């Protein structure tokens, strides 16, 4: 699974970082989403990523089936 983040669409709500702090952070400059490159892999991480995508109020996060 591959996570994609559209920082132009992100409103900095932080739901991603609150939901999956091992996968996401927020920029110190403007609060937009930051993907953590060394985040965990596996079923638990995939479930956390899906939940973060569902909770994102701006729809800035998407998932694809392609490996990262």
C-alpha positions in Angstrom: 0.0 0.0 0.0 1.2 3.5 -0.8 0.1 6.7 1.0 -0.1 9.9 -1.0 -0.6 13.3 0.5 -1.7 16.5 -1.3 -0.1 19.3 0.8 -1.9 21.9 -1.4 -5.3 20.4 -0.3 -4.3 19.8 3.4 -5.9 22.2 5.9 -3.6 21.3 8.8 -6.3 19.8 11.0 -3.8 17.1 12.2 -6.2 14.2 12.2 -3.6 12.1 10.4 -0.9 12.7 12.9 -3.3 12.1 15.8 -4.7 8.9 14.2 -1.4 7.4 13.0 1.5 9.2 14.6 4.0 6.6 13.3 3.0 7.4 9.7 2.3 11.1 9.7 3.5 14.3 11.2 2.8 18.0 10.6 5.0 20.7 9.1 6.4 23.1 11.7 6.0 25.9 9.1 2.3 25.6 8.2 0.9 22.5 9.9 0.4 20.6 6.7 0.8 16.8 6.5 4.2 15.2 6.4 4.6 11.6 5.5 7.1 9.8 7.7 9.3 7.8 5.3 10.5 5.2 7.9 7.0 4.5 9.3 6.0 1.0 10.1 4.8 -1.5 7.5 2.3 -4.4 7.7 -1.4 -4.9 8.5 -1.5 -2.7 11.6 0.1 0.2 9.7 -2.3 -0.3 6.8 -5.3 -0.2 9.1 -4.0 3.0 10.7 -3.4 4.6 7.3 -6.9 3.7 6.2 -8.4 5.2 9.3 -6.3 8.4 8.8 -7.5 8.7 5.2 -11.1 8.3 6.4 -10.7 11.0 9.1 -8.9 13.6 6.9 -11.4 16.5 6.7 -9.9 17.9 3.5 -9.5 14.6 1.6 -5.8 15.3 1.2 -4.8 11.7 1.8 -5.2 8.8 -0.6 -4.1 5.2 -0.7 -3.1 3.0 -3.6 -2.4 -0.7 -3.8 1.0 -0.1 -5.2 3.9 -0.9 -2.9 5.8 2.1 -1.6 
